């Protein structure tokens, strides 16, 4: 595969131009393009440029409204609800965060539900924004059903990621955890299918409930939950918050994030922002620094979020290697 090297800014511009050409209004295209560029910089290629053709397809077929204007309503002193209007999740989340941050600082804790939304990409991208603002950020997002309940064969909940990002007290992030309820994100299986590669054993089951390494069969079956029944429990926890508590569509009833069928998925997100410096009597940053140091002191151990941060730093200094064929496909969309 022929590769080319792009700067982070060039990746953002490439994504923005394609999204705008497909019908996304400037604010939405800019918001999503920034997230695409950061996914590439963080080494999460499955949520980077590889997803841009799908975003463009969904703009053109009406699965997502590129002209949607999110509405933000404060229902309680520390509770916001954002209606994404079947538009992209990113501008809806950004609009909500503008109100969430001051509410969390004023009340010590604030929550934000997002409904009628779309795939929010890398969930940790959003919670890290809260951490950089000095708040502990928690995020939850549901997805179209792809995990079967324990003992069942039919999908009932999505891969449903959760994320938590902790501030370092200096405008940065000390720890960032972002993981799905499945063994691996579904986008990784889709990526293997596009590349014509087998998936590792243990990622998925076919529609007959038997293990498979064929991504095409896997996408017709179910994703394996991380940790067996515990992963199903995590997926249900996320479903309760991101879908039921947000008034969004359950993953069971949502249209897929891939392909043109089914109309807008109308899934949801749920975020919490906590002023942990107040709740910890000013001890949070020191406690977290001590914990991070204890992890880093062990040879071979990794602080959650450390690999992404290191990849981001390399990307800023040396650029990002991407498939030349993918770049050509996206340029053609523009």
N, C-alpha and C positions, 0 to 999 in steps of 0.2 A: 504494500500500500504506500503510495506516494504521499508524503507529508509536507506541509508548509508551516512556517512559523508566523504567528500573528501576535501583535501586542494586545493587551487587555482592551484598550480603547478601540482597536481595529475589530475585535470580536464583537464588541458592543455596537459599533457602527454597522457591521455586516448584518447583525440580527435586527437592529432597528430599521434599516432600509427595507429588508424583506417583510417585516411585520407591517410597516406603514404601507407598502405596496399592496399587501393583502387586505387592507381595510382597517387596520388598527389606528385609532386617532393618536395624535402625537404623545399625549401624556401616558396612555396605556402602552404604546410601543416603547417609549423611553423606559418606563418602569420595568417592563418585562425584559428588555434588552440588557439592562443593568444586571438583572438576576442571571440571565444566560451567560454573560461575560464572567460573573463571579463563580458560577458553577464550573466553567471551563478553567478558571484560574485555580479553583480549589481541587481540581483533578476529578470532578464529578461529571465526566463527559456525557453520561446518559441523560443528564438534565441540562446540558449545554446546547451547543449548536445542533446536535443530532435531533433535538426536539423541535427546532424551528420549522422544518417542513410540515410537521403535524400541526403546530400552532397556525401556520398559514392556511393549511387545509381546513381547519376548523373555523377560521375567520371567513373563508370563502363559502363554506356550506351552511353557515349560520349556527354552528354548534357553540360558538362564543361570539358575543357582541362586542366588536372592537370600538363601538361608539358609546358604550355604556358609561354612565356617570354614577359612581357609587354614592349611596346616601348613608350618613352616619347619624344615629339617634341615641341620645343619652336617656335611658329609661330609668335609671337609679343613680344615686350619687357616684357610684363606682362601677357602673355597668353600661357598656355601649353595645349597640347592635349595628352592624354594617350590612346593608343589602348591596351585593355586587351587581345586581341587575343582569345576571347571566354574562357579565363581562369577565375579564381576567381577574384572578385573585390578587395579583400584585398591587395594582393601583387601589383596590378596595382596602387591602391591608395597610398600605401607606397612608391612605386617608384616615383610617381608624386610629393608627398610631399617633397621628398629630394630636388627637384628643386623648388617647390613652395615657401618654407619658405624663402630662400635667395632672391627670386624675390620680395616677399611681403615686405621684409625689405628694399630692394634697391629702390623699386618704391612707397612704401606706400600702395599699393594694388596689388594683383595678382589673377588671376582666372585660374582654371584648369578644363577642360572637359575630361570625361572618356567615351569611347565608346566600343562596342563589349564586354560588361561586363556581370556580373552575380549579383545575390542578394548580397548586401553589408552588410547584417546583421543589427546590431544596428547602425544607421546613426550617432547618437551622439558620438559613440566610436571614429569616425574619426574626427569630429569637435572638440572634447575635446583635441585631440592631437595638433591641431592648437592653442587652447587656452593655453595649457601648455607651448607652445613655445612663448607665449606673444602676440599672434595675435587673433583678433576676427575672429572666424571661422564660416562660413555659408556653409551648405551642402544641396544638393537636390538629390533625387534618384527616378527614375520612376520604375514602376512595371507593370506586365501584367494587362490588363484592368479588373476591378472588380467594378467600380462605374459608374452608368448610369448618363447621363446628366439630368439636371432639366427637368422634364416632360417626360423623356424617360424610357425605360425598359431594353435596351441592354447596357452592360458595354462599356465604351469608354475610360476611364482613370483608372489608378491603384490607390492603396491606397496612393501612392506618398508622402512619408514623407519629411519633411524639418527639419533642425536642426540648432541651433545657440549656440555657446559656447563662453563665455566671459572670458578673462584672469583676474586673481586677482592681477597681478603685482608682484607676488612672486613665479611664476612657477606653480601655481595651477589654478583651475577653479572657478570663483565666481558664475556663473549661467550657466545652461545648459538646453536648451529647445529642445526636440526631440519629434515630434508628427506627426502622419499620417493625411492625409486629410479625413480619414474615422473615424467613431466613435471609432473604435478599429482596431488594426492591424489584417490583415487577418490571420497571424500566430496564433493568439489567437483562432480563429474559428477552424483552423486545429488542434490545441492542444486539444480543447474540443471534436472534432470528434474522435481523437485517444483514448481519455479517456472515450468515451461513455457518455459524459455529454451534457446536453442541453445548449444552449447559452441564455443569457438574451434577453428579448424583446428589440427591438430598435437597435440591432447590424446589422441585415441583412434583406433583402427581398428575397423571393423565386423567381423563374423564372417567376411567374405570377404577380410579383410586390406586393404581399401581405406579411406582416410581418411573420417571422417564428422564432421558437426557436430550430429547428432541424438543427444542423450544416451541415448534409449531404445535405439537401435541400438548405441551405444557400450558400454552396459552388457551387451550380449550378445556383444561382441567382446573386444578387449584394450586395455590402457592402453599408451601410448607410453612406452618407457623414456627417462629423461633421459640425453642424450649417447649415444644409440644403444647399441652393444654395451657401453659402459662402464656404463650404467645397469643392464643385465642383470647385469653383474659385481657391482655393488653389491647388487642384489637377492639374488644367490646368496650373497654374503658374509653378509648379514643372515640368510638362511635357514639357513646352516650354524650360526650362533651361536644365534639365537632359537628355532629348531625342532630341528635335529639335535642340537646340544650341550645343549639343555634337555630333551630327551626329549619334546618337544611334537609335535603333529601338523604334518606338512608342509603348506604352503599348497595343494599339489596335491590333498590329501585332505581339507582343511578345508571345513566348511559355510560359506556366505556370512554376512557380518556384517549383511546386510539380509534382511528377510523371515523367515517362521517355519520354512522348510523346513530339514531336515538335522540337527537336533539341535545340541548344544553344539559350537562350532568347535574347542575344545581346542588353540588356538594357544599361542604362547609369547613370552617376553621374555628378554633377557639384559642384565645391567648390570655395569659395572666401575666401581669407585671407587678413585682413586689419590691418595695424599698427595703432591702435586706440590711442595709447599714443601720436603719432605724430599729428594725426588729431584733437585730443582734447587738444593740447598744454599741455600735461602731466596731464590732469585732469581726465582721464578716470577711473583709478583705484579708486580714491577717490569718484567719482560720483557713480560708481557701488557699492562700499562698503556702501555708504549712502542708496542707493536703497534697497540693500539686507537687511540691518539692519532694515529698515522701514517695510519690509515684515515680517521678523523674529520676530519683536516686537509684532505682532498681535497674540494673542492666537489662536492656531489651524491652522494658516497660514503656508504654505510650500513654501520654495524657490525652483523654478524649478531646478531639478537635485539633490536636497538635499537628497531625499530618496535613490537614486542610490548610492550616495557617502557614506551614512550611511551603506547601505547594503554591499558595498565593504569593508568598514572598519571591519564590523562584520565577513565577509568571511575570511579576512586575519587573524583575531584573532581566530575564532572558526571553520573555515571550512564551507563547503557548503553541505546542505542536498539534496541528489538526489535519484531518484528511483533506488533501487537495480536491478530491472528488466531491466531498461534502461541501466545501467552500464553493465549488463550481455550481452545485445544485442550488445552494442558497442564493448565489448571485443571479442565477437564472430566474428565481422567484421574484427578484426585484425588477 
